[in-house]
Amino acid sequence: MNVGPKVVLLVDDHAMKLEYTRHRLENAGFSVLTADNGFDALRIVKAEKPNIVVSDIRMSKMDGYGLCCQIRSDPSLAGIPVVLYSAYDVGTEDEHYARSIGAASVMTSSFDVEPLAKKIRSLLSREVSL
């Protein structure tokens, strides 16, 4: 039974945003792995099996949607929740599509990381209670 910090894989192709969010999530008590594209993220997910994946939607090398689809298509990874986010406003179409491919949540990102940390905690507590 893992009693240490929950492991979050954070994926974003904007280095400053990735570092800032990593630092803030670590301050919130999470252990954070990072990747700057979907291909590296998929490799890390397969090797490390994080508790949750948080990925930017818009990236040049395999976007967040593609990453989510790849994770959902692998039975050994299918139980890992995926949160997709975007710096752009997330609309109803984005939400419907993200849910249709198996994302646990989709949200608009901001420099206030607390809503993201709350979402991660909420999804991880649901996984424990199932």
N, C-alpha and C positions, 0 to 999 in steps of 0.2 A: 504494500500500500504506500503510495507516494504522499508523504507528509510535508515535503518541501514546497517551495513556491511553484505555482502553476506555470508551465512553459507556454509562452506565446511566440508564434512565428509571425513577425511583422514584415510585410512586403511592400516596398514603395521604391520607385525609380528616382525619386527626388532625394538626394543624399541628405540635405539639411533637414527636411521633414522626417526622414527615416531616423536620423540621429536624435532629433528633438523628441519625437514620440517614443523612441526606445528608452531614452533617459527618463522621461515622465512615467512610463509604464513600470520601469524598474523602481522608481521612487514610490509607486503605488503597490509594490510588493510582488511583482511578477518577475520571472526569469525570462529574458527576451532574446530570441534568436532573430537575425535579420537576413533579408535577401533583397537585392535590388532589381529582380526580375522574376517572372513566373517560372522560368525553367530552373533557376537555382533554387527557388522556393520549393518546387516539386521534389527536387533531389533531397533537400533538407527534410521535408515532410516524411519522405520514405525512410530516411536514415534515422531521424530523431523522434518521430511520432509525437509532436507537440500536443498539448492539451487543446489548443485552439489556433486557428490561422486568421490573421487580420491582414487583408490585402487591399491596396489601392485598386480601383477598377481600371483606370486608364494608365497603361504602361506600354512601352514600345515592344518589349520582348515578352510575349504571352501575357495578355491582360488578366485582370482579376477574374473575369468570367471564365476564361479558358482554364485558369488555375483551379477554380472551383469545380469545373467539369471534370478535369483530370483527377482531382481528389475523390470526387463522387464515383468515378468509374472504377476505382481500385477498392475491392472489398476490404482490404486490410486497413484502408484509410477512411472509409466511408463514415465512420462514427465521429470523426474530428469536425467540430463545428467550424464554419467559415463565415467570417464577417467581412463584407465588402464595403468599402467607403470611397468617397470621391470628394475632391475639393469643390466640385461643381454641385449645384443643387441636385439632390436625388429625387426624381419624380416618380409618379405612380408606375410608369412603364418600367423604369429601372427596378423598382421594388418587385413588380410582378415577374420580370425576367429573372432576377436574382433568386427569388423563391422557386421559380420553375426549374432552375438548375441545381437546387439543393442548398443555397446559401441560408444560413441560420438567421442572418440579419443583413440589412444594407442601410448605410447612414451617410450623411454629409459630414465630412471631416472638418475640424477647426483646430485652432491652436489650444483650445481648452480640451485637454485630454480626458478630463474627468467623466464626461458622458461615455466615452469609449471604454474606460476602465469599469464603469458601472455595467455597461452592456456585457463586457467580458465576464465579470463576476456573476451576472445573472445567468448567462448561458452555461457557465461552468457549474453553477449550483444546480441547474436543471439536469445536467448530465449526471451528476452525483446522485440525484434523487430518483432517476429512472431505474 
